[in-house]
């Protein structure tokens, strides 16, 4: 199964912006996700259409399971 970390931030103009990272480890902890978000905000390296990232809004670990069918 594939895991994706989806992080939603508040921005400088009051909106929200989401960054997703695919291929994260399945046992990623809440503390690790929170620390990563703090680092992203602190380094201020992303500029979105809604402005700079200013705060943490939410984070979730998404599990994706794919079932392929042989139809040919």
Residue pairs with C-beta under 8 A, 6 or more apart in sequence:
1 26
1 63
1 64
1 65
2 22
2 23
2 63
2 64
2 65
2 66
3 22
3 23
3 24
3 25
3 26
3 28
3 61
3 62
3 63
3 64
4 20
4 21
4 22
4 23
4 24
4 61
4 62
4 64
5 20
5 21
5 24
5 28
5 33
5 36
5 59
5 60
5 61
5 62
6 18
6 19
6 20
6 59
6 60
6 61
6 62
7 18
7 19
7 20
7 21
7 33
7 36
7 37
7 40
7 56
7 58
7 59
8 16
8 17
8 18
8 57
8 58
8 59
9 16
9 17
9 18
9 19
9 37
9 40
9 41
9 53
9 54
9 55
9 56
9 57
10 16
10 53
10 54
10 55
10 56
10 57
11 17
11 48
11 50
11 51
11 52
11 53
11 54
12 50
12 51
12 52
12 54
13 50
13 51
15 50
15 51
16 50
16 57
17 48
17 49
17 50
17 53
19 40
19 46
20 62
24 61
26 61
26 63
28 61
30 59
33 59
33 61
34 56
34 59
37 56
37 59
38 56
40 46
40 53
41 53
41 54
41 55
41 56
44 52
44 53
46 52
46 53
